[in-house]
C-alpha cells in the first residue's frame, strides 16, 4: 500500500486552513513535514496522527 503524500495546497484544503499557515507551521516544525526538492511534503497518516495527538492533549487540558 502506498503512503499518501500531500502538497501544501492539498494539506491546506484538508485542514481547512490558509496555505501560508501551513508553510509557517511546517517551517516552525509544528507539523510533521519534509522538504523535498525545495517543496514541503506531508505524509497524510502522520498528519492524522498529529491531529489526534493535538485533540487528545487539548481534551486532557480541559479535564484538569
C-alpha positions in Angstrom: 0.0 0.0 0.0 1.4 3.4 -1.0 1.6 6.2 1.5 -0.5 9.3 0.6 1.8 12.3 0.3 0.2 15.8 0.4 1.4 19.1 -1.0 1.0 22.4 0.9 -2.1 23.2 -1.2 -3.6 19.8 -0.6 -2.9 19.9 3.1 -4.3 23.4 3.5 -7.5 22.2 1.9 -7.6 19.0 4.1 -7.0 21.0 7.3 -9.3 23.9 6.1 -6.6 26.5 6.7 -4.7 29.0 4.7 -1.6 27.8 2.7 0.5 30.5 4.5 -0.4 29.0 7.8 0.7 25.5 6.6 4.0 27.0 5.4 4.5 28.7 8.8 3.7 25.6 10.8 6.0 23.5 8.6 8.9 25.9 9.0 8.4 26.0 12.8 8.4 22.3 13.0 4.9 22.2 14.3 3.6 20.0 11.5 5.3 16.7 10.6 6.8 17.6 7.3 9.7 17.1 4.9 11.2 19.5 2.4 11.9 17.6 -0.8 13.5 19.4 -3.7 12.7 22.7 -2.1 9.0 21.8 -1.6 7.2 20.9 1.6 5.5 17.4 1.6 3.4 15.8 4.3 2.5 12.2 4.9 -1.3 12.0 5.5 -1.0 9.3 8.1 1.4 11.4 10.2 -0.9 14.5 9.8 -3.9 12.4 11.0 -1.8 11.2 14.0 -0.7 14.8 14.7 -4.4 15.9 14.7 -5.3 13.0 17.0 -2.5 13.9 19.5 -3.5 17.6 19.4 -7.1 16.6 20.1 -6.1 14.3 23.0 -3.8 16.8 24.6 -6.5 19.5 24.3 -9.1 17.3 25.9 -6.8 16.3 28.8 -6.0 20.0 29.5 -9.8 20.7 29.6 -10.3 17.9 32.1 -7.9 19.5 34.7 
